[in-house]
Amino acid sequence: MLVSEVINLAGLQAEEVYDDPTWIKYINMALDDLTPVAKVLKKKENINTTLTEGKGTIDLISDPDLSQSHEILYVYANGEQLARLPINDNISKGYKITAGQILLQGLTGVSATCRVDYYARLGHVSSLSDDLETTAGLPAEYHNLVVLYCCAKSQQKEEELNDKSDFYNEYMLGKRQMALDRIWEMEPHNRKFIRKTRIAALIGATTE
């Protein structure tokens, strides 16, 4: 769905008129809000890291790809998957994550070729011709969630708070379903929990 289509639909459903920059701001807010459940898997390969006494650093800020990471999943060095270590472990072989860096330790040699698997942030849009799927990375089946989010954000007047609540509740239901769908798709090891949640929803029970 194009940004122009999102704006047209949101304006029609919410019966509100805003300028394009305001709508685009709402769209990007929606994309940020959906990032944790979108689980867009990417990987960065052939990261050459210099080692000093078995320690090295992968910068998450200056790298154009890794700077867009939302969650680091796995780190490999010379083809070997490394264990994530607690921050106070300064002995074991593996890696730690700090603000803006992946810290490697316990490796051998003077350099390592690394790979990082990560969930990426959804991209932002900036023009009416941008597409939510190709520009932002949001699968097409979830584009209507952006429309609902924009509708909810547009209902800021006191007399429209009920409408805002309706749009937001519908958005949250859709976001929850998206989270279940994406976990099912991207994290097969968690499918038993998703199955339990869906069965509980069908019979009106809780998962606790």
N, CA, C and O of each residue as an XYZ file, in Angstrom:
832
protein
N       0.850     -1.194      0.000
C       0.000      0.000      0.000
C       0.886      1.244      0.000
O       1.830      1.344      0.783
N       0.577      2.176     -0.872
C       1.332      3.418     -0.935
C       0.945      4.340      0.214
O      -0.149      4.239      0.769
N       1.851      5.233      0.557
C       1.566      6.226      1.595
C       0.331      7.032      1.223
O      -0.509      7.313      2.078
N       0.213      7.405     -0.045
C      -0.960      8.169     -0.492
C      -2.247      7.397     -0.258
O      -3.269      7.994      0.081
N      -2.218      6.071     -0.434
C      -3.403      5.245     -0.202
C      -3.740      5.175      1.286
O      -4.911      5.220      1.665
N      -2.715      5.065      2.124
C      -2.940      5.054      3.575
C      -3.612      6.360      4.002
O      -4.575      6.347      4.768
N      -3.107      7.466      3.510
C      -3.652      8.773      3.882
C      -5.097      8.908      3.422
O      -5.947      9.396      4.167
N      -5.373      8.476      2.198
C      -6.741      8.572      1.686
C      -7.705      7.727      2.513
O      -8.801      8.177      2.847
N      -7.294      6.496      2.846
C      -8.149      5.614      3.626
C      -8.353      6.143      5.048
O      -9.470      6.140      5.566
N      -7.269      6.592      5.669
C      -7.371      7.107      7.038
C      -8.255      8.347      7.081
O      -9.090      8.492      7.974
N      -8.071      9.237      6.117
C      -8.895     10.439      6.078
C     -10.358     10.121      5.857
O     -11.232     10.766      6.437
N     -10.633      9.120      5.015
C     -12.009      8.727      4.740
C     -12.657      8.078      5.957
O     -13.787      8.411      6.312
N     -11.937      7.143      6.604
C     -12.508      6.423      7.741
C     -12.649      7.317      8.970
O     -13.640      7.225      9.695
N     -11.671      8.171      9.203
C     -11.694      9.027     10.395
C     -12.445     10.329     10.163
O     -12.774     11.043     11.110
N     -12.716     10.635      8.882
C     -13.371     11.891      8.518
C     -12.584     13.084      9.057
O     -13.141     14.017      9.636
N     -11.284     13.020      8.848
C     -10.385     14.087      9.290
C      -9.505     14.521      8.131
O      -9.215     13.739      7.226
N      -9.086     15.779      8.172
C      -8.196     16.310      7.147
C      -6.952     16.877      7.825
O      -7.033     17.781      8.657
N      -5.801     16.324      7.449
C      -4.518     16.829      7.929
C      -3.610     17.022      6.726
O      -3.865     16.486      5.648
N      -2.552     17.789      6.923
C      -1.596     17.910      5.820
C      -0.769     16.629      5.713
O      -0.709     15.842      6.657
N      -0.144     16.427      4.579
C       0.596     15.187      4.327
C       1.701     14.929      5.347
O       1.844     13.794      5.801
N       2.496     15.948      5.730
C       3.542     15.681      6.731
C       2.999     15.143      8.051
O       3.647     14.318      8.694
N       1.817     15.601      8.460
C       1.223     15.101      9.709
C       0.833     13.643      9.559
O       1.117     12.830     10.438
N       0.179     13.303      8.444
C      -0.174     11.905      8.214
C       1.072     11.025      8.151
O       1.081      9.924      8.702
N       2.113     11.499      7.488
C       3.355     10.720      7.377
C       3.980     10.514      8.755
O       4.541      9.455      9.036
N       3.881     11.525      9.610
C       4.373     11.381     10.986
C       3.610     10.273     11.700
O       4.216      9.449     12.385
N       2.293     10.242     11.550
C       1.487      9.181     12.164
C       1.844      7.812     11.589
O       1.908      6.828     12.326
N       2.075      7.745     10.288
C       2.444      6.476      9.658
C       3.751      5.961     10.239
O       3.860      4.775     10.552
N       4.734      6.823     10.386
C       6.022      6.402     10.933
C       5.908      6.012     12.410
O       6.617      5.117     12.869
N       5.029      6.670     13.146
C       4.774      6.274     14.531
C       4.178      4.866     14.577
O       4.523      4.063     15.444
N       3.281      4.579     13.633
C       2.698      3.238     13.559
C       3.766      2.201     13.244
O       3.785      1.130     13.850
N       4.646      2.503     12.311
C       5.713      1.567     11.937
C       6.647      1.302     13.121
O       7.087      0.169     13.320
N       6.945      2.323     13.893
C       7.764      2.132     15.096
C       7.036      1.247     16.108
O       7.647      0.391     16.747
N       5.730      1.460     16.246
C       4.959      0.694     17.215
C       4.840     -0.778     16.803
O       4.757     -1.656     17.661
N       4.833     -1.043     15.511
C       4.705     -2.413     15.012
C       6.040     -3.144     14.914
O       6.063     -4.364     14.752
N       7.139     -2.424     15.008
C       8.462     -3.042     14.863
C       8.678     -4.240     15.795
O       9.168     -5.268     15.328
N       8.338     -4.162     17.091
C       8.608     -5.311     17.971
C       7.888     -6.591     17.581
O       8.370     -7.682     17.885
N       6.743     -6.483     16.915
C       6.002     -7.687     16.550
C       6.194     -8.075     15.091
O       5.769     -9.154     14.679
N       6.830     -7.210     14.303
C       7.002     -7.497     12.870
C       8.014     -8.616     12.627
O       7.840     -9.419     11.710
N       9.063     -8.672     13.437
C      10.080     -9.723     13.366
C      10.608     -9.906     11.945
O      10.519    -10.988     11.365
N      11.158     -8.823     11.403
C      11.748     -8.838     10.064
C      13.193     -9.335     10.181
O      14.072     -8.614     10.654
N      13.422    -10.567      9.747
C      14.718    -11.208      9.928
C      15.702    -10.772      8.851
O      15.403    -10.829      7.658
N      16.874    -10.338      9.286
C      17.953     -9.996      8.364
C      19.267    -10.515      8.939
O      19.346    -10.864     10.117
N      20.289    -10.562      8.100
C      21.601    -10.967      8.576
C      22.671    -10.112      7.924
O      22.530     -9.671      6.784
N      23.737     -9.889      8.666
C      24.901     -9.151      8.162
C      26.083    -10.097      8.200
O      26.465    -10.590      9.261
N      26.662    -10.350      7.031
C      27.748    -11.316      6.926
C      29.067    -10.613      6.642
O      29.115     -9.420      6.340
N      30.140    -11.400      6.750
C      31.491    -10.938      6.398
C      31.888     -9.660      7.139
O      32.422     -8.716      6.557
N      31.610     -9.668      8.432
C      32.041     -8.553      9.281
C      33.445     -8.881      9.787
O      33.610     -9.775     10.617
N      34.438     -8.177      9.304
C      35.820     -8.437      9.696
C      36.151     -7.677     10.977
O      36.064     -6.451     11.039
N      36.532     -8.441     11.991
C      36.771     -7.867     13.318
C      38.184     -8.176     13.782
O      38.609     -9.331     13.786
N      38.900     -7.145     14.169
C      40.243     -7.326     14.727
C      40.135     -7.765     16.180
O      39.328     -7.230     16.941
N      40.954     -8.741     16.559
C      40.941     -9.259     17.926
C      42.196     -8.845     18.668
O      43.293     -8.862     18.109
N      42.034     -8.478     19.912
C      43.149     -8.182     20.802
C      42.965     -8.990     22.071
O      42.031     -8.763     22.840
N      43.872     -9.941     22.280
C      43.755    -10.855     23.420
C      42.400    -11.549     23.434
O      41.767    -11.702     24.479
N      41.975    -11.960     22.255
C      40.727    -12.706     22.126
C      39.466    -11.877     22.139
O      38.365    -12.423     22.077
N      39.608    -10.554     22.219
C      38.439     -9.685     22.314
C      38.300     -8.821     21.060
O      39.294     -8.400     20.467
N      37.066     -8.567     20.673
C      36.787     -7.720     19.524
C      35.464     -7.003     19.700
O      34.716     -7.267     20.641
N      35.188     -6.094     18.780
C      33.976     -5.273     18.876
C      33.295     -5.178     17.517
O      33.948     -4.991     16.489
N      31.988     -5.309     17.532
C      31.167     -5.038     16.348
C      30.314     -3.821     16.664
O      29.507     -3.840     17.594
N      30.496     -2.760     15.883
C      29.786     -1.510     16.138
C      28.380     -1.571     15.548
O      28.208     -1.855     14.362
N      27.386     -1.304     16.378
C      25.996     -1.322     15.927
C      25.502      0.048     15.485
O      24.395      0.167     14.961
N      26.300      1.070     15.687
C      25.857      2.423     15.390
C      26.344      2.896     14.024
O      25.569      3.446     13.241
N      27.619      2.682     13.740
C      28.176      3.175     12.480
C      27.849      2.278     11.295
O      27.865      2.740     10.154
N      27.554      1.009     11.543
C      27.226      0.096     10.447
C      25.846      0.440      9.894
O      24.880      0.484     10.656
N      25.727      0.686      8.587
C      24.434      1.116      8.024
C      23.332      0.074      8.142
O      22.152      0.423      8.163
N      23.704     -1.204      8.221
C      22.706     -2.264      8.357
C      22.381     -2.536      9.825
O      21.215     -2.525     10.221
N      23.408     -2.778     10.619
C      23.198     -3.126     12.020
C      22.615     -1.968     12.833
O      22.006     -2.186     13.880
N      22.801     -0.752     12.352
C      22.219      0.394     13.056
C      20.696      0.359     12.988
O      20.021      1.045     13.755
N      20.156     -0.441     12.069
C      18.715     -0.581     11.942
C      18.181     -1.809     12.675
O      17.018     -2.177     12.510
N      19.025     -2.437     13.478
C      18.595     -3.630     14.204
C      17.683     -3.255     15.367
O      17.887     -2.242     16.037
N      16.686     -4.084     15.590
C      15.806     -3.934     16.749
C      16.175     -4.936     17.831
O      16.129     -4.619     19.019
N      16.541     -6.151     17.418
C      16.889     -7.200     18.372
C      17.967     -8.089     17.755
O      17.785     -8.616     16.657
N      19.076     -8.254     18.451
C      20.131     -9.160     18.009
C      19.751    -10.583     18.393
O      19.455    -10.858     19.556
N      19.759    -11.485     17.421
C      19.356    -12.859     17.673
C      20.543    -13.785     17.880
O      20.635    -14.458     18.907
N      21.456    -13.825     16.910
C      22.593    -14.748     16.965
C      23.835    -14.051     16.428
O      23.768    -13.209     15.533
N      24.965    -14.432     17.004
C      26.252    -13.915     16.555
C      27.172    -15.098     16.276
O      27.271    -16.024     17.080
N      27.838    -15.056     15.137
C      28.759    -16.116     14.731
C      30.140    -15.523     14.512
O      30.277    -14.383     14.070
N      31.164    -16.309     14.826
C      32.549    -15.915     14.554
C      33.248    -17.094     13.902
O      33.314    -18.185     14.469
N      33.773    -16.860     12.697
C      34.441    -17.928     11.927
C      33.563    -19.169     11.791
O      34.042    -20.298     11.892
N      32.267    -18.940     11.560
C      31.329    -20.030     11.331
C      30.765    -20.676     12.576
O      29.908    -21.554     12.473
N      31.214    -20.273     13.743
C      30.745    -20.870     14.998
C      29.757    -19.940     15.694
O      30.021    -18.750     15.869
N      28.616    -20.500     16.087
C      27.641    -19.694     16.815
C      28.127    -19.463     18.237
O      28.496    -20.404     18.939
N      28.123    -18.211     18.651
C      28.606    -17.846     19.977
C      27.458    -17.768     20.971
O      26.318    -17.484     20.603
N      27.771    -18.021     22.223
C      26.788    -17.905     23.298
C      26.707    -16.461     23.766
O      27.716    -15.759     23.833
N      25.493    -16.027     24.089
C      25.360    -14.707     24.691
C      25.680    -14.809     26.169
O      25.161    -15.679     26.868
N      26.531    -13.923     26.638
C      27.034    -13.984     28.008
C      26.427    -12.884     28.867
O      26.067    -11.824     28.356
N      26.312    -13.129     30.166
C      25.925    -12.045     31.076
C      27.029    -10.996     31.123
O      28.199    -11.299     30.891
N      26.652     -9.791     31.419
C      27.594     -8.679     31.326
C      28.762     -8.815     32.294
O      29.821     -8.231     32.064
N      28.588     -9.581     33.380
C      29.667     -9.716     34.365
C      30.572    -10.913     34.103
O      31.480    -11.183     34.890
N      30.338    -11.634     33.006
C      31.194    -12.763     32.640
C      32.320    -12.261     31.751
O      32.101    -11.924     30.588
N      33.513    -12.215     32.301
C      34.672    -11.724     31.554
C      35.632    -12.844     31.166
O      36.762    -12.577     30.757
N      35.192    -14.089     31.289
C      36.072    -15.224     31.050
C      35.596    -16.099     29.895
O      36.398    -16.499     29.050
N      34.313    -16.397     29.853
C      33.786    -17.372     28.898
C      33.872    -16.884     27.458
O      33.977    -15.687     27.191
N      33.825    -17.832     26.551
C      33.798    -17.536     25.123
C      32.377    -17.176     24.716
O      31.434    -17.903     25.028
N      32.222    -16.048     24.015
C      30.895    -15.650     23.581
C      30.832    -14.167     23.286
O      31.824    -13.552     22.894
N      29.640    -13.596     23.481
C      29.474    -12.168     23.202
C      28.521    -11.533     24.212
O      27.708    -12.204     24.848
N      28.655    -10.214     24.334
C      27.753     -9.405     25.145
C      27.221     -8.270     24.273
O      27.828     -7.905     23.266
N      26.089     -7.727     24.674
C      25.533     -6.583     23.960
C      25.444     -5.406     24.916
O      24.837     -5.499     25.983
N      26.055     -4.300     24.520
C      25.953     -3.056     25.274
C      25.257     -2.027     24.393
O      24.807     -2.349     23.293
N      25.171     -0.817     24.864
C      24.549      0.240     24.068
C      25.410      0.535     22.844
O      26.438      1.205     22.940
N      24.979      0.029     21.705
C      25.673      0.351     20.460
C      26.796     -0.577     20.077
O      27.460     -0.328     19.071
N      27.049     -1.653     20.837
C      28.165     -2.535     20.508
C      27.841     -3.994     20.824
O      27.069     -4.302     21.732
N      28.457     -4.878     20.043
C      28.535     -6.292     20.387
C      29.979     -6.553     20.783
O      30.897     -6.309     20.000
N      30.177     -7.044     21.987
C      31.518     -7.296     22.501
C      31.817     -8.784     22.421
O      31.104     -9.601     23.003
N      32.875     -9.131     21.696
C      33.297    -10.519     21.556
C      34.421    -10.814     22.532
O      35.236     -9.940     22.826
N      34.468    -12.032     23.032
C      35.566    -12.405     23.933
C      35.800    -13.916     23.869
O      34.934    -14.696     23.470
N      37.012    -14.288     24.281
C      37.368    -15.700     24.336
C      37.675    -16.326     22.992
O      37.694    -17.551     22.873
N      37.919    -15.502     21.964
C      38.220    -16.024     20.636
C      39.722    -16.197     20.465
O      40.514    -15.677     21.252
N      40.101    -16.929     19.435
C      41.520    -17.150     19.147
C      41.903    -16.450     17.850
O      41.057    -16.178     16.998
N      43.201    -16.164     17.718
C      43.679    -15.510     16.519
C      43.698    -14.001     16.658
O      43.425    -13.443     17.721
N      44.034    -13.352     15.535
C      44.144    -11.890     15.544
C      42.955    -11.225     14.847
O      42.825    -10.001     14.863
N      42.091    -12.038     14.237
C      40.914    -11.475     13.575
C      39.834    -12.542     13.487
O      40.102    -13.729     13.675
N      38.634    -12.119     13.206
C      37.507    -13.037     13.058
C      36.563    -12.494     11.998
O      36.379    -11.284     11.873
N      35.971    -13.401     11.241
C      34.925    -13.031     10.286
C      33.587    -13.381     10.926
O      33.311    -14.541     11.232
N      32.781    -12.377     11.119
C      31.551    -12.549     11.915
C      30.298    -12.393     11.074
O      30.305    -11.818      9.985
N      29.233    -12.929     11.626
C      27.893    -12.775     11.051
C      26.930    -12.481     12.188
O      27.047    -13.054     13.271
N      25.981    -11.590     11.945
C      24.975    -11.246     12.946
C      23.591    -11.434     12.334
O      23.280    -10.849     11.297
N      22.766    -12.247     12.977
C      21.356    -12.381     12.612
C      20.551    -11.480     13.537
O      20.778    -11.453     14.746
N      19.608    -10.742     12.956
C      18.875     -9.780     13.783
C      17.489     -9.510     13.210
O      17.232     -9.714     12.023
N      16.606     -9.045     14.089
C      15.327     -8.502     13.648
C      15.534     -7.018     13.397
O      16.050     -6.294     14.249
N      15.124     -6.578     12.216
C      15.345     -5.185     11.834
C      14.152     -4.313     12.197
O      13.022     -4.787     12.309
N      14.427     -3.051     12.376
C      13.354     -2.082     12.550
C      12.628     -1.909     11.214
O      13.237     -2.005     10.149
N      11.343     -1.657     11.283
C      10.629     -1.260     10.082
C      11.123      0.121      9.655
O      11.340      1.000     10.488
N      11.295      0.296      8.359
C      11.791      1.573      7.866
C      10.734      2.662      7.945
O       9.550      2.386      8.139
N      11.177      3.898      7.792
C      10.271      5.038      7.761
C       9.970      5.432      6.320
O      10.749      5.145      5.412
N       8.855      6.079      6.126
C       8.479      6.603      4.819
C       8.610      8.118      4.848
O       8.607      8.736      5.912
N       8.726      8.704      3.662
C       8.921     10.152      3.615
C       8.152     10.835      2.495
O       8.042     12.061      2.478
N       7.617     10.056      1.559
C       6.897     10.654      0.443
C       5.622      9.879      0.149
O       5.460      8.741      0.590
N       4.724     10.501     -0.595
C       3.441      9.879     -0.921
C       3.608      8.641     -1.781
O       2.744      7.765     -1.772
N       4.692      8.551     -2.518
C       4.911      7.418     -3.422
C       5.623      6.245     -2.757
O       5.799      5.198     -3.381
N       6.035      6.405     -1.500
C       6.675      5.298     -0.783
C       5.660      4.192     -0.533
O       4.474      4.452     -0.333
N       6.145      2.957     -0.548
C       5.295      1.795     -0.332
C       5.612      1.174      1.030
O       6.780      1.035      1.394
N       4.575      0.803      1.778
C       4.794      0.253      3.114
C       5.555     -1.064      3.075
O       6.265     -1.393      4.026
N       5.419     -1.820      1.993
C       6.107     -3.109      1.923
C       7.537     -2.954      1.440
O       8.461     -3.456      2.080
N       7.737     -2.269      0.321
C       9.084     -2.166     -0.249
C       9.952     -1.141      0.468
O      11.163     -1.332      0.579
N       9.357     -0.061      0.954
C      10.131      0.984      1.634
C      10.297      0.694      3.117
O      11.399      0.800      3.655
N       9.202      0.326      3.780
C       9.242      0.139      5.235
C       9.477     -1.308      5.644
O       9.924     -1.568      6.761
N       9.178     -2.264      4.747
C       9.382     -3.670      5.083
C       8.215     -4.328      5.789
O       8.365     -5.423      6.331
N       7.047     -3.683      5.796
C       5.873     -4.242      6.470
C       5.101     -5.129      5.499
O       4.683     -4.654      4.443
N       4.901     -6.413      5.830
C       4.137     -7.300      4.947
C       2.762     -6.725      4.622
O       2.136     -6.066      5.452
N       2.309     -6.985      3.404
C       1.099     -6.347      2.891
C      -0.140     -6.642      3.735
O      -1.031     -5.800      3.843
N      -0.201     -7.844      4.340
C      -1.409     -8.216      5.079
C      -1.608     -7.391      6.355
O      -2.658     -7.476      6.992
N      -0.598     -6.590      6.730
C      -0.716     -5.792      7.948
C      -0.796     -4.290      7.673
O      -0.734     -3.486      8.603
N      -0.929     -3.916      6.426
C      -0.959     -2.486      6.098
C      -2.167     -1.783      6.698
O      -2.091     -0.604      7.041
N      -3.292     -2.504      6.829
C      -4.482     -1.864      7.382
C      -4.283     -1.446      8.839
O      -4.966     -0.546      9.329
N      -3.345     -2.103      9.529
C      -3.051     -1.694     10.907
C      -2.504     -0.275     10.944
O      -2.779      0.475     11.881
N      -1.737      0.091      9.939
C      -1.205      1.458      9.869
C      -2.354      2.444      9.671
O      -2.368      3.519     10.270
N      -3.311      2.072      8.834
C      -4.480      2.923      8.626
C      -5.235      3.119      9.942
O      -5.601      4.242     10.288
N      -5.468      2.024     10.675
C      -6.190      2.111     11.942
C      -5.448      2.975     12.956
O      -6.060      3.762     13.679
N      -4.117      2.824     13.003
C      -3.309      3.622     13.926
C      -3.451      5.110     13.587
O      -3.624      5.943     14.476
N      -3.376      5.428     12.301
C      -3.495      6.821     11.881
C      -4.881      7.369     12.218
O      -5.016      8.518     12.637
N      -5.914      6.533     12.030
C      -7.267      6.967     12.385
C      -7.356      7.291     13.873
O      -7.915      8.318     14.259
N      -6.800      6.407     14.709
C      -6.835      6.634     16.156
C      -6.095      7.909     16.531
O      -6.573      8.688     17.355
N      -4.929      8.124     15.927
C      -4.149      9.321     16.247
C      -4.846     10.601     15.796
O      -4.680     11.661     16.400
N      -5.620     10.486     14.737
C      -6.269     11.687     14.195
C      -7.459     12.141     15.033
O      -7.903     13.284     14.915
N      -7.979     11.248     15.883
C      -9.162     11.567     16.686
C      -8.741     12.168     18.028
O      -8.856     11.519     19.068
N      -8.264     13.382     17.997
C      -7.714     14.012     19.192
C      -8.693     14.948     19.898
O      -8.475     15.329     21.048
N      -9.772     15.316     19.204
C     -10.718     16.249     19.803
C     -11.554     15.536     20.862
O     -11.810     14.336     20.760
N     -11.973     16.281     21.873
C     -12.694     15.685     22.998
C     -13.946     14.942     22.548
O     -14.245     13.863     23.060
N     -14.681     15.516     21.590
C     -15.923     14.895     21.158
C     -15.681     13.647     20.303
O     -16.624     12.929     19.969
N     -14.411     13.389     19.948
C     -14.093     12.246     19.095
C     -13.379     11.132     19.854
O     -12.890     10.182     19.242
N     -13.315     11.238     21.172
C     -12.538     10.266     21.938
C     -13.117      8.867     21.841
O     -12.369      7.889     21.883
N     -14.443      8.747     21.711
C     -15.034      7.419     21.548
C     -14.607      6.782     20.237
O     -14.307      5.589     20.177
N     -14.584      7.601     19.179
C     -14.118      7.096     17.887
C     -12.661      6.673     17.973
O     -12.271      5.643     17.424
N     -11.852      7.482     18.672
C     -10.441      7.154     18.837
C     -10.291      5.815     19.542
O      -9.467      4.988     19.151
N     -11.091      5.602     20.586
C     -11.025      4.354     21.336
C     -11.391      3.173     20.448
O     -10.755      2.123     20.528
N     -12.412      3.329     19.599
C     -12.820      2.246     18.702
C     -11.699      1.892     17.732
O     -11.382      0.717     17.543
N     -11.103      2.909     17.120
C     -10.010      2.659     16.182
C      -8.821      2.010     16.885
O      -8.208      1.079     16.363
N      -8.503      2.521     18.085
C      -7.336      2.013     18.800
C      -7.556      0.569     19.260
O      -6.642     -0.252     19.192
N      -8.754      0.267     19.723
C      -9.041     -1.109     20.141
C      -8.941     -2.068     18.967
O      -8.418     -3.173     19.104
N      -9.442     -1.645     17.815
C      -9.345     -2.495     16.624
C      -7.883     -2.667     16.216
O      -7.459     -3.749     15.807
N      -7.129     -1.586     16.334
C      -5.693     -1.659     16.030
C      -4.987     -2.636     16.964
O      -4.190     -3.457     16.508
N      -5.265     -2.561     18.255
C      -4.594     -3.424     19.217
C      -4.949     -4.892     19.005
O      -4.095     -5.763     19.171
N      -6.191     -5.175     18.642
C      -6.577     -6.548     18.325
C      -5.796     -7.058     17.116
O      -5.310     -8.189     17.104
N      -5.685     -6.203     16.101
C      -4.929     -6.582     14.912
C      -3.454     -6.755     15.189
O      -2.811     -7.651     14.643
N      -2.915     -5.891     16.045
C      -1.496     -5.995     16.403
C      -1.226     -7.285     17.168
O      -0.197     -7.929     16.964
N      -2.149     -7.660     18.045
C      -1.991     -8.912     18.793
C      -2.004    -10.105     17.840
O      -1.198    -11.025     17.979
N      -2.918    -10.086     16.874
C      -2.970    -11.179     15.909
C      -1.700    -11.213     15.064
O      -1.188    -12.286     14.745
N      -1.197    -10.040     14.707
C       0.048     -9.966     13.953
C       1.195    -10.570     14.751
O       2.025    -11.294     14.201
N       1.242    -10.275     16.045
C       2.303    -10.824     16.895
C       2.250    -12.349     16.901
O       3.282    -13.009     16.788
N       1.041    -12.910     17.033
C       0.906    -14.367     17.026
C       1.322    -14.950     15.679
O       2.007    -15.972     15.619
N       0.902    -14.293     14.601
C       1.251    -14.770     13.262
C       2.756    -14.756     13.037
O       3.321    -15.714     12.510
N       3.398    -13.669     13.439
C       4.831    -13.518     13.151
C       5.677    -14.432     14.036
O       6.702    -14.948     13.590
N       5.259    -14.636     15.283
C       5.981    -15.585     16.132
C       5.860    -16.989     15.548
O       6.835    -17.739     15.503
N       4.655    -17.336     15.102
C       4.430    -18.648     14.488
C       5.328    -18.838     13.268
O       5.900    -19.910     13.067
N       5.445    -17.786     12.456
C       6.222    -17.868     11.218
C       7.721    -17.865     11.465
O       8.453    -18.635     10.843
N       8.189    -17.001     12.372
C       9.625    -16.767     12.508
C      10.264    -17.541     13.652
O      11.484    -17.708     13.670
N       9.478    -18.013     14.599
C      10.039    -18.690     15.766
C       9.321    -20.021     15.999
O       8.512    -20.134     16.920
N       9.612    -21.032     15.168
C       8.914    -22.323     15.282
C       9.007    -22.952     16.670
O       8.104    -23.682     17.080
N      10.085    -22.677     17.394
C      10.242    -23.259     18.723
C       9.202    -22.731     19.708
O       9.015    -23.309     20.779
N       8.520    -21.630     19.352
C       7.494    -21.069     20.235
C       6.077    -21.420     19.795
O       5.109    -20.900     20.351
N       5.947    -22.298     18.800
C       4.615    -22.585     18.258
C       3.683    -23.236     19.274
O       2.470    -23.033     19.218
N       4.226    -24.001     20.184
C       3.351    -24.644     21.173
C       2.657    -23.605     22.047
O       1.514    -23.800     22.459
N       3.345    -22.510     22.328
C       2.732    -21.454     23.131
C       1.669    -20.700     22.329
O       0.630    -20.317     22.867
N       1.941    -20.491     21.023
C       0.974    -19.819     20.167
C      -0.274    -20.686     20.019
O      -1.396    -20.183     20.067
N      -0.071    -21.981     19.841
C      -1.206    -22.896     19.715
C      -2.071    -22.859     20.986
O      -3.300    -22.852     20.913
N      -1.416    -22.838     22.130
C      -2.133    -22.778     23.405
C      -2.923    -21.484     23.523
O      -4.063    -21.490     23.987
N      -2.327    -20.377     23.106
C      -2.996    -19.081     23.180
C      -4.216    -19.043     22.275
O      -5.265    -18.527     22.659
N      -4.077    -19.592     21.071
C      -5.186    -19.570     20.121
C      -6.331    -20.469     20.574
O      -7.498    -20.110     20.421
N      -6.010    -21.617     21.121
C      -7.050    -22.510     21.628
C      -7.781    -21.858     22.791
O      -9.007    -21.928     22.881
N      -7.031    -21.228     23.675
C      -7.644    -20.545     24.825
C      -8.581    -19.439     24.358
O      -9.643    -19.235     24.945
N      -8.188    -18.716     23.292
C      -9.032    -17.638     22.779
C     -10.331    -18.178     22.199
O     -11.381    -17.548     22.318
N     -10.254    -19.349     21.570
C     -11.437    -19.954     20.966
C     -12.470    -20.368     22.016
O     -13.675    -20.285     21.779
N     -11.989    -20.809     23.164
C     -12.917    -21.290     24.195
C     -13.144    -20.260     25.291
O     -13.847    -20.523     26.267
N     -12.544    -19.084     25.124
C     -12.766    -18.017     26.087
C     -12.060    -18.196     27.392
O     -12.492    -17.663     28.414
N     -10.951    -18.959     27.378
C     -10.179    -19.187     28.604
C      -8.930    -18.334     28.600
O      -8.631    -17.667     27.609
N      -8.194    -18.350     29.707
C      -6.915    -17.657     29.800
C      -5.798    -18.688     29.691
O      -6.023    -19.890     29.840
N      -4.591    -18.194     29.428
C      -3.426    -19.086     29.306
C      -2.650    -19.196     30.599
O      -1.611    -19.855     30.643
N      -3.132    -18.567     31.647
C      -2.407    -18.604     32.922
C      -2.689    -19.906     33.674
O      -2.164    -20.113     34.768
